Amino acid sequence: MPSVIRNLNLRSESRVGNLLALVAGLAGVCSWLIYWFSE
């Protein structure tokens, strides 16, 4: 698995970075929604 991540980073670092940022943003929104509805 680490080798796959390394190959992806070598191929297109910006695309992987954008994808990770998108996933992080979605996770933040989901956690905020869960917190909001759990109140």
LINHUUR-V989011 format. One record per helix or strand of 2 or more residues. SS is the DSSP state (~ for helix, > for strand). FROM is the first residue (numbers start at 1). LEN is the number of residues. Records with the same first field share a line. If there is no record, write none. Layout:
SS=FROM-LEN / FROM-LEN
//
This chain:
~=2-10 / 13-26
//
